[in-house]
């Protein structure tokens, strides 16, 4: 669809250029005929205005065409927007230009003031949208409490109400628009957002409250509604997306009920995050991406604290982290460029020459989600009562560490992300040993094992993780040295030094943590442990 629109605009540009050339040629002919009668040939102007305008228009068309073709080649055709001025200064909508991702800072004072002003002027619209959304949610809950209709028809009524709201919003949008002036301003977004929340609440109640559908079909239905929300978000204003994210994240807690499969809600919240990021990768509002992460992550945390389990909690957070790295840049292999978060520290010379370099918004977003996932794994390890939960936290951190070392190798702005899971992994092992955690106690229980019984392999697995981390960090150093850096050799040298230090420090640091907090020689014997340490030293 975007390619078709682009071809139409390029065709319109070519037609406009031909029309201007024809008009310029006609004006030039008439001017020459008039000059032949009224003045000698030497008085004829060298560059008539019409010809100059045609040259300028030709240059504008050529530049716009090259920009459009480059945007199509990069997969950014959906970001081509009309230019509002022609080369002569007249208003027109035929010259496209490529809109680059903004260097967005979300938590700014002017944005917060703008939000307060909007709420003060449009509080009736916000209250009405919230009321409609709650009406759809409580339609099911009230019917359950008072025995009105059967469970099937309660769910059907909620779904019909949600579809009616979305259909009404689409009719109003097609007739008056969404971000328009007057009484209909943002009304379609409010109605469609309430309708989406009602659809989510109806499907959740069908699964959680009444068990009318199985987990598989229920999740498939939620995926369909998520696709609908994604498509609507591309055509409506930011109010629809914000209202949908907040309402859909709160819907499971408002619906209530008991479910035998609460783990499904984790992936439901991950779906909400994917929809918000998918909308914002086209719209480029930036704050929608932040909201799409904050609301689902908060809901996942509340669900975990209610006792819904660790496995699906960390799995859902891994999915959200992967989506945060992929969707904003629209690439399966992240290719974030520019400054890294680590560059905010800067050097004295850099601060004297121009201050700090701030990373782009997708880089800051990915750094935040990596920190959140690492903190979640650390929290699971601290609260674990069984050794399996601690092992799950360590496995999650190991997967995240491997992903930052291998998967992000083509993203120079994300080189410092590996530092977070690496340090948190060392902290988990240290706290587990000093705090006599369940995994450490299970390891120490091997002292009472019967004769001829093999000791647990926990320590060897941890040592293998440390050795693999150092080897991959060394490989990243080699990749960085041989890669072409657009920012200059100094940047490559700095990052190569970072990876060299990481390769030299990570495995020995993990062995030191094990030696002073786990005492592996007591369980495995002095000689095997000494051999392992000696091999790592080499």
C-alpha positions as CSV (number, residue, x, y, z in Angstrom):
1,X,0.0,0.0,0.0
2,X,2.9,2.4,0.9
3,X,4.6,1.6,-2.4
4,X,1.4,2.4,-4.4
5,X,1.0,5.7,-2.6
6,X,4.7,6.5,-3.3
7,X,4.3,5.7,-7.0
8,X,1.2,7.9,-7.2
9,X,3.1,10.9,-5.6
10,X,6.1,10.4,-7.9
11,X,3.7,10.4,-10.9
12,X,2.0,13.5,-9.7
13,X,5.4,15.2,-9.4
14,X,6.4,14.2,-12.9
15,X,3.1,15.5,-14.3
16,X,3.5,18.8,-12.4
17,X,7.1,19.1,-13.8
18,X,5.8,18.6,-17.4
19,X,3.1,21.2,-16.9
20,X,5.5,23.8,-15.6
21,X,8.0,23.1,-18.4
22,X,5.2,23.6,-21.0
23,X,4.0,26.8,-19.3
24,X,7.6,28.1,-19.1
25,X,8.2,27.3,-22.8
26,X,5.0,29.1,-23.8
27,X,5.8,32.1,-21.8
28,X,9.3,32.2,-23.2
29,X,8.0,32.1,-26.8
30,X,5.6,34.9,-26.2
31,X,8.3,37.0,-24.4
32,X,10.7,36.5,-27.3
33,X,8.0,37.5,-29.9
34,X,7.2,40.6,-27.8
35,X,10.9,41.5,-27.4
36,X,11.6,41.2,-31.1
37,X,9.1,44.0,-31.8
38,X,9.8,46.3,-28.9
39,X,13.6,45.9,-28.3
40,X,16.7,44.8,-30.0
41,X,17.7,41.1,-29.6
42,X,20.5,42.0,-27.1
43,X,17.9,43.1,-24.5
44,X,16.5,39.5,-24.3
45,X,16.9,38.2,-20.7
46,X,19.4,35.4,-20.2
47,X,17.4,33.3,-17.7
48,X,13.7,33.9,-17.7
49,X,11.8,33.4,-14.4
50,X,9.8,30.5,-15.8
51,X,12.9,28.6,-16.9
52,X,14.6,29.2,-13.6
53,X,11.5,28.0,-11.8
54,X,11.4,24.9,-14.0
55,X,15.1,24.1,-13.2
56,X,14.3,24.5,-9.5
57,X,11.2,22.3,-9.8
58,X,13.3,19.7,-11.7
59,X,15.9,19.7,-8.9
60,X,13.2,19.4,-6.3
61,X,11.5,16.5,-8.2
62,X,14.9,14.7,-8.6
63,X,15.8,15.2,-4.9
64,X,12.3,14.0,-3.8
65,X,12.5,11.0,-6.1
66,X,15.9,10.0,-4.9
67,X,14.7,10.4,-1.3
68,X,11.6,8.3,-1.9
69,X,13.6,5.6,-3.6
70,X,16.1,5.5,-0.7
71,X,13.2,5.3,1.7
72,X,11.7,2.4,-0.1
73,X,15.1,0.6,-0.2
74,X,15.4,1.1,3.6
75,X,11.8,-0.1,4.2
76,X,10.7,3.3,5.4
77,X,8.2,4.1,2.7
78,X,5.5,4.5,5.3
79,X,7.3,7.5,6.7
80,X,7.2,9.5,3.5
81,X,5.3,12.7,4.3
82,X,4.2,15.5,1.9
83,X,6.3,18.7,1.8
84,X,4.3,21.8,2.2
85,X,6.3,24.3,0.1
86,X,7.2,24.3,-3.6
87,X,10.5,25.7,-4.9
88,X,8.7,29.0,-5.6
89,X,7.4,29.3,-2.0
90,X,3.8,28.3,-2.9
91,X,2.0,25.8,-0.7
92,X,1.7,22.4,-2.2
93,X,1.5,18.8,-1.1
94,X,3.3,17.0,-3.9
95,X,7.0,17.0,-2.7
96,X,7.7,14.2,-0.3
97,X,10.5,14.0,2.2
98,X,11.7,11.3,4.4
99,X,11.0,11.6,8.1
100,X,13.8,10.2,10.2
101,X,13.3,8.7,13.7
102,X,13.2,11.6,16.2
103,X,15.8,12.1,18.9
104,X,13.0,11.9,21.4
105,X,13.2,12.6,25.1
106,X,10.0,11.5,26.7
107,X,10.3,12.7,30.3
108,X,10.6,16.5,29.5
109,X,9.0,19.3,31.4
110,X,7.2,20.7,28.3
111,X,5.6,17.3,27.5
112,X,4.4,17.0,31.0
113,X,2.9,20.5,30.9
114,X,1.3,19.7,27.6
115,X,-0.3,16.6,29.1
116,X,-1.7,18.6,32.0
117,X,-3.1,21.2,29.6
118,X,-4.7,18.6,27.4
119,X,-6.3,16.9,30.4
120,X,-7.6,20.2,31.7
121,X,-9.1,21.1,28.3
122,X,-10.4,17.6,27.4
123,X,-11.2,16.0,30.7
124,X,-14.8,15.3,29.6
125,X,-13.5,13.3,26.7
126,X,-11.1,11.3,28.9
127,X,-13.8,10.7,31.5
128,X,-16.2,9.6,28.9
129,X,-13.8,7.2,27.3
130,X,-13.0,5.7,30.7
131,X,-16.7,5.4,31.5
132,X,-17.4,3.5,28.3
133,X,-14.5,1.2,28.9
134,X,-15.6,0.4,32.5
135,X,-19.1,-0.1,31.2
136,X,-17.9,-2.9,28.9
137,X,-15.9,-4.5,31.8
138,X,-18.6,-4.3,34.4
139,X,-21.2,-5.5,31.9
140,X,-19.7,-9.0,32.4
141,X,-19.0,-8.6,36.1
142,X,-22.4,-7.2,37.0
143,X,-24.1,-10.0,35.1
144,X,-22.0,-12.6,37.0
145,X,-22.8,-11.1,40.4
146,X,-26.6,-10.8,39.8
147,X,-27.2,-13.9,37.7
148,X,-28.4,-12.0,34.7
149,X,-28.3,-14.1,31.5
150,X,-26.1,-17.1,31.1
151,X,-22.3,-16.8,31.0
152,X,-22.3,-17.3,27.2
153,X,-24.7,-14.5,26.6
154,X,-22.9,-12.2,29.0
155,X,-19.7,-12.6,27.0
156,X,-21.6,-12.2,23.7
157,X,-23.2,-8.9,25.0
158,X,-19.7,-7.6,26.0
159,X,-18.3,-8.5,22.6
160,X,-21.3,-7.0,20.7
161,X,-20.9,-3.8,22.7
162,X,-17.2,-3.5,21.9
163,X,-17.8,-4.1,18.2
164,X,-20.5,-1.5,18.2
165,X,-18.2,1.1,19.7
166,X,-15.5,0.4,17.2
167,X,-18.0,0.5,14.3
168,X,-19.4,3.8,15.5
169,X,-15.9,5.2,15.9
170,X,-15.0,4.3,12.3
171,X,-18.1,5.9,10.9
172,X,-17.3,9.2,12.7
173,X,-13.6,9.0,11.7
174,X,-14.5,8.5,8.0
175,X,-16.9,11.4,8.1
176,X,-15.2,14.0,10.3
177,X,-11.7,12.7,11.0
178,X,-10.1,12.0,14.3
179,X,-7.6,14.8,15.1
180,X,-10.1,17.5,13.9
181,X,-11.6,20.6,15.4
182,X,-15.0,20.9,17.0
183,X,-17.2,18.5,19.0
184,X,-15.9,15.4,17.2
185,X,-12.2,16.0,18.1
186,X,-10.6,12.7,19.3
187,X,-14.1,11.2,19.7
188,X,-13.3,8.3,17.3
189,X,-10.2,7.4,19.3
190,X,-12.2,7.5,22.6
191,X,-14.9,5.2,21.2
192,X,-12.5,2.8,19.5
193,X,-10.3,2.6,22.6
194,X,-13.3,1.8,24.8
195,X,-14.4,-0.8,22.3
196,X,-11.0,-2.5,22.3
197,X,-10.9,-2.6,26.0
198,X,-14.4,-4.2,26.0
199,X,-13.3,-6.9,23.5
200,X,-10.3,-7.7,25.6
201,X,-12.4,-7.9,28.8
202,X,-15.0,-10.1,27.2
203,X,-12.5,-12.6,25.9
204,X,-10.6,-12.6,29.2
205,X,-13.9,-13.2,31.1
206,X,-14.8,-16.1,28.8
207,X,-11.5,-17.8,29.7
208,X,-10.8,-16.7,33.3
209,X,-14.2,-16.3,34.8
210,X,-16.4,-18.8,32.9
211,X,-13.9,-21.2,31.2
212,X,-16.0,-21.1,28.1
213,X,-13.0,-21.6,25.9
214,X,-9.6,-23.4,26.2
215,X,-6.3,-21.6,26.7
216,X,-5.2,-22.1,23.0
217,X,-8.4,-20.7,21.3
218,X,-8.6,-18.0,23.9
219,X,-5.1,-16.8,23.3
220,X,-5.7,-17.0,19.5
221,X,-8.8,-14.7,19.9
222,X,-6.7,-12.2,22.0
223,X,-4.1,-12.2,19.2
224,X,-6.9,-11.3,16.6
225,X,-8.1,-8.4,18.8
226,X,-4.4,-7.3,19.1
227,X,-4.0,-7.3,15.4
228,X,-7.2,-5.2,15.1
229,X,-5.8,-2.8,17.8
230,X,-2.5,-2.5,15.8
231,X,-4.3,-1.6,12.6
232,X,-6.6,0.9,14.3
233,X,-3.6,2.5,16.0
234,X,-2.0,3.2,12.6
235,X,-5.1,5.2,11.5
236,X,-6.3,6.9,14.7
237,X,-4.6,9.4,17.0
238,X,-2.5,8.7,20.1
239,X,-5.5,8.8,22.4
240,X,-6.7,5.4,21.0
241,X,-3.4,3.7,21.6
242,X,-2.8,5.2,25.1
243,X,-6.4,4.3,26.2
244,X,-6.1,0.8,24.7
245,X,-2.8,0.1,26.4
246,X,-3.9,1.3,29.8
247,X,-7.3,-0.3,29.7
248,X,-6.2,-3.6,28.3
249,X,-3.4,-3.8,31.0
250,X,-5.9,-3.2,33.7
251,X,-8.7,-5.4,32.3
252,X,-7.6,-8.7,33.9
253,X,-7.5,-7.1,37.4
254,X,-10.9,-5.5,36.9
255,X,-12.6,-8.6,35.6
256,X,-11.4,-10.7,38.5
257,X,-12.1,-14.4,38.8
258,X,-9.9,-17.4,39.4
259,X,-8.1,-19.2,36.6
260,X,-6.3,-22.5,36.4
261,X,-3.9,-21.1,33.8
262,X,-2.9,-17.6,35.1
263,X,0.3,-18.0,33.0
264,X,-1.7,-17.0,29.9
265,X,-2.0,-13.5,31.2
266,X,1.8,-13.0,31.0
267,X,1.7,-13.5,27.3
268,X,-1.4,-11.4,27.0
269,X,0.5,-8.5,28.6
270,X,3.4,-9.3,26.2
271,X,0.9,-8.9,23.3
272,X,-0.2,-5.5,24.5
273,X,3.5,-4.4,24.6
274,X,3.9,-5.7,21.0
275,X,0.9,-3.8,19.8
276,X,2.0,-0.5,21.4
277,X,5.5,-0.9,19.9
278,X,4.1,-1.8,16.5
279,X,1.9,1.3,16.4
280,X,4.7,3.6,17.5
281,X,7.3,2.2,15.0
282,X,5.0,3.8,12.3
283,X,3.7,6.9,14.2
284,X,7.0,7.7,16.0
285,X,5.4,9.3,19.0
286,X,8.1,7.9,21.3
287,X,6.0,8.2,24.5
288,X,3.7,5.6,23.3
289,X,6.6,3.1,23.3
290,X,7.4,4.0,26.9
291,X,3.7,3.5,27.9
292,X,3.6,0.2,25.9
293,X,6.4,-1.0,28.1
294,X,5.6,0.5,31.5
295,X,1.9,-0.7,31.7
296,X,2.4,-4.3,30.6
297,X,5.6,-4.7,32.7
298,X,3.8,-3.3,35.7
299,X,0.9,-5.8,35.2
300,X,3.4,-8.7,34.8
301,X,5.0,-7.7,38.1
302,X,1.7,-7.5,39.9
303,X,0.7,-10.9,38.5
304,X,4.0,-12.4,39.6
305,X,3.7,-11.0,43.1
306,X,0.2,-12.6,43.3
307,X,1.9,-16.0,42.9
308,X,1.5,-16.8,39.2
309,X,4.9,-18.5,38.8
310,X,8.4,-17.6,37.7
311,X,8.9,-19.5,34.5
312,X,6.2,-17.7,32.4
313,X,7.0,-14.4,34.1
314,X,10.6,-14.4,32.9
315,X,9.6,-15.9,29.5
316,X,7.1,-13.1,28.9
317,X,9.8,-10.5,29.8
318,X,12.2,-12.1,27.4
319,X,9.6,-11.8,24.7
320,X,9.0,-8.1,25.5
321,X,12.8,-7.5,25.5
322,X,13.2,-9.1,22.1
323,X,10.3,-7.0,20.7
324,X,11.8,-3.8,22.2
325,X,15.1,-4.5,20.3
326,X,13.4,-5.5,17.0
327,X,10.3,-3.5,16.5
328,X,11.5,0.2,16.9
329,X,14.3,-0.4,14.3
330,X,12.2,-2.9,12.2
331,X,15.1,-5.3,11.9
332,X,15.5,-8.9,13.1
333,X,19.2,-8.2,13.6
334,X,19.4,-4.9,15.7
335,X,21.5,-2.3,14.0
336,X,21.3,0.6,16.4
337,X,23.9,3.3,15.6
338,X,25.0,6.5,17.2
339,X,26.1,7.1,20.8
340,X,25.7,4.4,23.4
341,X,24.5,4.8,27.0
342,X,28.1,4.1,28.1
343,X,29.1,7.2,26.1
344,X,27.2,9.4,28.5
345,X,30.1,9.1,30.9
346,X,32.4,10.5,28.2
347,X,36.0,11.5,28.5
348,X,37.6,14.7,29.7
349,X,38.7,15.5,26.2
350,X,35.2,14.8,24.8
351,X,33.6,17.0,27.5
352,X,35.9,19.9,26.6
353,X,35.2,19.6,22.9
354,X,31.5,19.5,22.9
355,X,30.0,17.8,25.9
356,X,28.3,14.5,26.2
357,X,26.6,12.6,23.3
358,X,23.2,11.4,24.1
359,X,22.0,8.1,22.6
360,X,19.0,7.8,20.3
361,X,15.6,6.9,21.7
362,X,15.6,3.3,20.5
363,X,19.0,2.8,22.2
364,X,17.7,4.2,25.5
365,X,14.6,2.1,25.2
366,X,16.6,-1.1,24.7
367,X,19.0,-0.2,27.6
368,X,15.9,0.2,29.9
369,X,14.4,-3.1,29.0
370,X,17.7,-5.0,29.5
371,X,18.0,-3.4,32.9
372,X,14.4,-4.3,33.8
373,X,14.8,-8.0,32.7
374,X,18.0,-8.3,34.6
375,X,16.4,-6.8,37.7
376,X,13.5,-9.2,37.4
377,X,15.8,-12.2,37.2
378,X,17.6,-10.9,40.3
379,X,14.3,-10.5,42.2
380,X,13.2,-14.0,41.3
381,X,16.5,-15.4,42.6
382,X,16.2,-13.4,45.9
383,X,12.6,-14.6,46.5
384,X,13.2,-18.1,45.4
385,X,12.4,-20.9,47.9
386,X,13.5,-23.7,45.6
387,X,16.7,-24.4,43.8
388,X,14.8,-24.6,40.4
389,X,13.7,-21.0,40.7
390,X,17.3,-19.8,41.2
391,X,18.5,-22.0,38.3
392,X,15.7,-20.4,36.1
393,X,17.0,-16.9,37.1
394,X,20.6,-17.8,36.2
395,X,19.4,-19.4,32.9
396,X,17.5,-16.2,32.0
397,X,20.6,-14.0,32.7
398,X,22.7,-16.4,30.7
399,X,20.4,-16.2,27.7
400,X,20.3,-12.4,28.0
401,X,24.1,-12.3,28.2
402,X,24.5,-14.5,25.1
403,X,22.0,-12.4,23.2
404,X,23.9,-9.2,24.0
405,X,27.2,-10.8,23.0
406,X,26.1,-12.4,19.7
407,X,22.7,-11.1,18.6
408,X,23.6,-7.4,19.1
409,X,27.0,-7.6,17.5
410,X,25.8,-5.5,14.5
411,X,24.5,-2.7,16.8
412,X,27.4,-0.6,17.8
413,X,25.3,1.6,20.0
414,X,24.3,-1.4,22.2
415,X,27.8,-2.7,22.9
416,X,27.5,-1.9,26.6
417,X,24.3,-3.9,27.1
418,X,26.2,-7.0,27.9
419,X,27.6,-5.3,31.1
420,X,24.2,-5.5,32.8
421,X,23.4,-9.2,32.7
422,X,27.0,-10.1,33.3
423,X,27.2,-8.0,36.5
424,X,23.8,-9.2,37.7
425,X,24.8,-12.8,37.1
426,X,27.8,-12.4,39.3
427,X,25.7,-10.7,42.0
428,X,23.1,-13.6,41.9
429,X,25.9,-16.2,42.5
430,X,27.5,-14.1,45.2
431,X,24.2,-13.5,47.1
432,X,23.2,-17.1,46.7
433,X,26.4,-18.2,48.4
434,X,26.6,-15.6,51.2
435,X,22.8,-15.8,51.9
436,X,22.7,-19.6,52.0
437,X,20.1,-19.7,49.2
438,X,18.3,-22.9,48.1
439,X,20.7,-23.6,45.2
440,X,23.7,-23.2,47.4
441,X,22.2,-25.4,50.1
442,X,21.4,-28.1,47.6
443,X,25.1,-28.0,46.5
444,X,26.3,-28.2,50.1
445,X,24.0,-31.1,50.8
446,X,26.3,-33.2,48.6
447,X,28.7,-33.4,51.5
448,X,26.2,-35.9,53.1
449,X,25.8,-37.9,49.9
450,X,26.4,-41.7,50.0
451,X,29.7,-43.1,48.9
452,X,30.3,-43.7,45.2
453,X,27.7,-41.0,44.4
454,X,28.6,-38.2,42.0
455,X,28.5,-34.7,43.4
456,X,26.2,-32.1,41.8
457,X,27.4,-30.4,38.6
458,X,26.2,-26.9,39.6
459,X,29.6,-25.3,40.0
460,X,30.9,-26.8,36.7
461,X,27.8,-25.3,34.9
462,X,28.5,-21.9,36.4
463,X,32.2,-22.1,35.5
464,X,31.2,-23.1,31.9
465,X,29.0,-20.0,31.7
466,X,31.9,-17.8,32.8
467,X,34.3,-19.4,30.3
468,X,31.8,-19.0,27.5
469,X,31.2,-15.4,28.4
470,X,34.9,-14.6,28.2
471,X,35.4,-16.4,24.9
472,X,32.5,-14.6,23.3
473,X,33.7,-11.2,24.7
474,X,37.1,-12.0,23.1
475,X,35.3,-12.7,19.8
476,X,33.4,-9.4,20.0
477,X,36.8,-7.7,20.5
478,X,38.0,-9.3,17.2
479,X,34.8,-8.4,15.4
480,X,35.1,-4.8,16.6
481,X,38.7,-4.5,15.5
482,X,38.0,-5.7,12.0
483,X,34.7,-3.9,11.6
484,X,34.5,-0.6,9.7
485,X,33.4,2.1,12.1
486,X,31.7,5.1,10.6
487,X,32.5,7.2,13.7
488,X,36.3,6.7,13.4
489,X,39.0,4.5,14.6
490,X,39.1,6.1,18.1
491,X,35.6,4.7,18.8
492,X,36.5,1.3,17.6
493,X,39.6,1.3,19.8
494,X,37.6,2.3,22.9
495,X,35.1,-0.5,22.3
496,X,37.8,-3.0,21.6
497,X,39.4,-2.1,24.9
498,X,36.0,-2.6,26.6
499,X,35.7,-6.1,25.2
500,X,39.3,-7.0,26.0
501,X,38.8,-6.1,29.6
502,X,35.5,-8.0,29.7
503,X,37.1,-11.1,28.3
504,X,40.0,-10.9,30.7
505,X,37.8,-10.2,33.8
506,X,34.5,-12.1,33.6
507,X,35.6,-15.7,33.9
508,X,38.2,-15.0,36.7
509,X,35.7,-12.9,38.6
510,X,33.1,-15.7,38.5
511,X,35.7,-18.2,39.7
512,X,36.7,-15.8,42.6
513,X,33.0,-15.5,43.6
514,X,32.6,-19.2,43.7
515,X,35.8,-19.7,45.6
516,X,35.0,-17.2,48.4
517,X,31.2,-17.8,48.7
518,X,30.6,-21.4,47.6
519,X,33.9,-23.2,48.6
520,X,33.7,-25.8,45.7
521,X,36.9,-27.6,46.9
522,X,35.0,-28.8,49.9
523,X,32.5,-30.7,47.8
524,X,34.6,-31.6,44.7
525,X,38.0,-31.9,46.2
526,X,41.0,-29.6,46.0
527,X,42.7,-31.2,43.0
528,X,39.7,-31.0,40.5
529,X,39.0,-27.5,41.5
530,X,42.6,-26.5,41.2
531,X,42.8,-28.0,37.7
532,X,39.8,-26.0,36.6
533,X,41.2,-22.8,37.9
534,X,44.6,-23.4,36.3
535,X,43.0,-24.2,32.9
536,X,41.0,-20.9,33.1
537,X,44.2,-19.0,34.0
538,X,45.6,-20.2,30.7
